[in-house]
Every structure is written in C-alpha cells, then in structure tokens.
Amino acid sequence: MNCLVRLQGGWIVKKARSVEDAMNIAVAEAGKKLNPDLDFVEIDVGDVDCPKCGEIFKSAFMVAGVALVGLVFEMKVFNAENSEHAARIAKYEIGKRLGRVPLEVIEVLEID
C-alpha cells in the first residue's frame, strides 16, 4: 500500500518580528532539520477554523515576540502494510529528525 501521510506539529519561534516572520522562520527551521535526509517532505503552515465565525486562518499565534506555529508535514510512504503502518513510518522518520516537536497524524490517503 502506498500512502500520503499528513502530520501536524507545533513549532515555537522566539524573537519573531511579526506573525508572517514567525511562519517563515518555522518553515525554514523545520526544513533545515529534515534536510538532506528527508528533503522530499513538504512543509507548510497549517490552517485553523475560527470557532465563532468559521473563517479559516493560518495556524500561528504570537505573544510578546514568541510564536507558536502549526506546521503540516506531508510525506509519501511506499509499501506500507496498511494506513496505520504508513502513519507510524512517517511519524517515526519525521519525528526522529525534529526531536521534541509533538506530532499528530491528520490524515492518511491511499495513492497509486
């Protein structure tokens, strides 16, 4: 089974000048930790829904120059036994390079 696995993780950025700056720093720092071993993993800032109005916002929150940015990691896993196995593989491979960044599986899609 070949799968596309999407994980989300919380990334802390200190001394950011703006939310946009924090998002750029988070993606760059995560990319440095994954490269060159996992340069095929796609990294992007996630989205969240406003609980009040339902509008979609980028997943970043900043207070006093410290930001928490929600990143989404997308990785293709080939020859997995099932979707749970693919999720474990992706979480292990990405997680061991990111260290103490908490990761959660968002979705696993079967691909051709």
C-alpha positions in Angstrom: 0.0 0.0 0.0 1.3 3.5 -0.9 0.1 6.4 1.1 0.3 10.1 1.5 0.6 10.9 5.2 -0.1 14.4 6.7 1.2 15.2 10.1 0.8 18.4 12.1 3.3 19.7 14.7 3.7 22.7 16.9 6.8 24.8 16.3 8.0 27.6 18.7 9.7 30.6 17.3 11.4 33.1 19.6 12.1 36.8 18.8 9.9 37.0 15.8 9.0 40.5 14.5 5.6 39.5 13.1 3.3 36.6 12.6 4.4 36.4 9.0 8.1 36.4 10.1 7.4 33.6 12.6 5.7 31.4 9.9 8.7 31.9 7.5 11.2 31.1 10.3 9.3 28.0 11.4 9.1 26.5 7.9 12.8 27.3 7.3 14.0 25.8 10.6 11.9 22.7 10.1 13.3 22.3 6.6 16.9 22.6 7.9 16.2 19.8 10.4 14.7 17.5 7.8 17.3 18.1 5.0 19.1 16.4 3.4 17.7 13.1 4.6 14.0 14.0 4.1 14.1 16.7 1.5 11.1 15.2 -0.1 8.8 16.1 2.8 6.5 19.0 2.1 6.3 21.6 4.9 3.6 24.3 5.2 1.8 26.3 7.7 -1.5 24.7 8.7 -4.9 26.3 8.8 -7.4 26.6 11.7 -11.1 27.5 11.7 -12.4 30.3 13.8 -14.8 28.7 16.3 -17.0 31.8 16.3 -17.3 32.8 12.6 -15.9 29.7 10.8 -13.4 31.7 8.8 -10.1 30.0 8.0 -6.8 31.4 9.4 -3.2 30.4 9.2 -2.2 28.4 12.3 0.1 30.8 14.1 -0.3 32.6 17.4 2.1 35.3 18.7 2.6 37.0 22.1 5.5 39.2 23.1 7.7 38.1 20.2 7.2 34.4 20.8 5.1 32.4 18.4 3.5 29.0 18.2 3.2 28.0 14.5 1.2 24.9 13.5 3.2 23.2 10.7 1.9 20.5 8.4 4.3 17.8 7.1 3.3 15.8 4.1 5.2 12.6 3.2 4.7 9.7 0.8 5.2 6.3 2.3 5.6 3.3 -0.1 4.9 -0.4 0.5 3.2 0.0 3.9 1.2 -2.9 5.3 -1.8 -0.6 6.0 -2.7 3.1 6.7 -1.7 2.8 10.4 1.7 1.3 9.4 2.2 4.2 7.0 1.4 6.8 9.7 3.8 5.1 12.1 6.6 5.2 9.5 6.1 8.8 8.7 5.8 9.9 12.3 9.0 7.9 13.2 11.0 9.3 10.3 10.0 12.9 10.7 9.9 12.8 14.5 13.4 11.5 15.0 14.8 14.4 13.0 12.7 17.1 14.7 13.5 16.0 18.2 10.9 17.2 20.8 8.4 18.6 18.4 5.0 17.0 19.1 3.5 15.3 16.0 -0.1 14.2 15.3 -1.5 12.4 12.3 -4.0 14.5 10.4 -4.8 12.1 7.6 -3.6 9.1 5.6 -4.6 8.9 1.9 -4.0 5.8 -0.3 -2.3 6.8 -3.5 -1.4 4.8 -6.7 
